[in-house]
Amino acid sequence: METHYEPFNQNLTFQVGLESVNITVADLNSLVQEGIQSAIVYGSQIGASVVTLLMLLLLTHGEKRRTAMFFFNMSALALDVARVIGSVLFFTSGFFNLYRLVTGDYTTVLLSDYVTSIAAHVFLALEEICINTSLVVQVMAVCSMLRQFHKALVIAVSIVVATVPIGFRFATLVLNSIFTMKDLDFSPYIWLQKVNTITITVAICFFSAIFVAKLGYAIYRRRALGLQGFRPIQAIFITGCQTMIVPAVLSVLQFCTDVPVINTAIVSFVAISLPLSSLWASAAVPGQNAHPDMNASNQQSLWKVLSSIQSTKDSSAAYESMSYSPPPSQLRGYPTMPTFQENGDKVQLLYRGADVENGARTFSASS
């Protein structure tokens, strides 16, 4: 009787000292596929963060580049790029080795690989600090017109909501660093990482709800006053809605899908969304100039400054390349007109026998 052969269920044996570890081909393939999927997720985050970072640097107007909001948004994006690069380097380090992944023997891994792995978690903690601080600053700006008691209450609650995920993140950072250096299994504390993801999602939704509620009421008041049309306030309202909804969806997906490292996309998405709302809202509306004094260099974005410099260079090059047309007197067939130096000024005698002003003499041009 012919037996059915399952090639993916066969066992592979790895020798660890005097002991042996068995693993099926299917499980080994799952490890490789998880690494490939994680690298794709990290790669997309790097590309999106770098593009947004360049956009924010080039398109932000001069007076906005000196604000605390710009500093925290730029810092969050820069830390996000550094964090994702540190995370993706895991797959080129000694940790991502089939023998070490199967046996758990990391004794020969270089110290630099340990440092890179821990640095990625440090960058993540700093990034969350910048994001939550930026959200608190935005809440302070939005609630500036509220009564003093209501303003103080909202700001106090916002600080508490922003501090909780930062505390969980630092706890995760410390424990993960200790377990990484000692080559211990972090699985018993994986709940701490999930709680941190939930708290950061709740914080983002809380801040976004404040923005959406405040801006939605402002849009309603504008409509009641008869002000129609798409304005910057609508742009901020739209991005506020997406900043509130998308992280919540990603947070839920980590519990009901097998896509690896999907929870890391939450922080990257928020770091990208925060500056995009300000860039979109600060763009000039058609037929309206957002900055009246656009000629002042400190009011222009870096992109406009670089564009104006390049335009000036192109204009100068085009002017220098223009051919010079000599006057008719220098063309072949025309006689050269004699000149007379009077008190350092060169006077051209256009007609034969012309009198020079302030002089009683007459000069005749020779043929």
C-alpha positions, 0 to 999 in steps of 0.5 A, a space after each residue: 500500500 502506497 503511503 502519502 508523502 508530506 515533504 513539508 512535514 519532515 523533520 530537520 534536526 539541529 545539534 546543540 552540544 549534546 542535545 538535538 532540536 527537531 523542527 519541521 520544514 513548514 515551521 522553518 519556512 514560517 520563520 523565513 516568511 515572517 522575516 520577509 513580511 516584517 522587512 516589507 512592513 519596515 521598508 514601507 515605514 522608512 520610505 513614508 517617513 523619509 518622504 514626509 520628513 523631506 516634505 516637512 523640511 522643504 515646504 514649512 514656511 520660515 516662521 513655522 520652522 521656529 515653533 515647538 510644533 515643528 521641532 517635535 514633529 521633525 524629531 518624531 519623524 527623524 526618530 521614526 526613521 532611526 527606529 525602523 532602520 535599527 529594527 530592520 537591521 535585525 534581519 541582517 544581524 547575527 540574530 536572524 540566523 536559522 540555526 540560532 532561531 531554531 536552537 535559541 543559541 545566541 552566544 556567538 552574536 556580536 555585541 554590536 548586534 545587541 546594541 543595534 537591537 536595544 537602540 531601536 527600542 530606545 528610539 521608539 521610546 523617544 519617538 513616543 515622547 515627541 508624539 505625545 508632547 506634540 499632541 499635548 501642545 496641539 491641545 493647548 493651542 486648540 483649547 486656548 479660547 476656553 475658560 480658565 477652569 475648562 482649559 486647565 482641566 483638559 490640559 491636566 487630563 491630556 498630560 495624564 493620558 500622554 504620560 501613561 503610554 510613555 510609562 508603559 513604553 519605558 517599562 517595556 524598554 527596560 525589561 526588553 533590554 535586560 532580557 535581550 542582553 541575557 538571551 532570555 525569552 520575553 514571551 512572559 511579558 509580551 502582554 506589557 507590549 500589547 498594553 502599551 500599544 493599547 494605551 498609545 492608541 487610546 491616547 491618540 484617539 483621545 487627542 484626535 477626538 478633542 481636535 475633531 470635536 473642536 474643529 467640527 464645531 468651528 466648521 458648523 459655526 462657519 456654515 451657520 454664518 454662511 461661510 462656504 468652501 474648502 478651507 484649511 480648517 476642513 483639512 485639519 478636520 479630515 486629517 484629525 479623523 484619519 489620525 483617530 480612526 486608522 491607529 485604532 484599526 491597526 491596534 485591533 488588527 494586531 489581535 486578530 491577524 497574523 501580520 507581523 510587527 503591524 503594531 509598529 505601524 501605529 507609531 509611524 502612521 501618527 508621526 507621519 499624520 501630525 505634520 501632514 495636517 499642518 502642511 495641508 492646512 498651511 497651503 494657500 487656498 486658490 485665489 488667496 495668499 496664505 502669507 501676504 509678505 511672500 517676498 521676505 526670505 524668513 516667511 518663505 519655505 525652504 523649497 521656495 528659497 531654493 527655487 528662487 535661487 535656481 531661477 536666478 541662476 537660470 536667468 543669469 545664464 540665459 542672459 549671458 548666453 544671449 548674442 550681442 548685436 553691435 550698433 550700425 556704426 560697427 558693421 561693415 560698410 559704415 564709417 567709424 565715427 570720431 570721438 572727442 574727449 571733453 573733461 573726461 567724457 567721451 563725445 561722439 560726433 554724429 554729424 560732420 562739423 557739429 559744435 560741441 556743447 560748452 566749446 566754440 570749436 568745430 570738429 570735422 570727421 575725416 572720411 
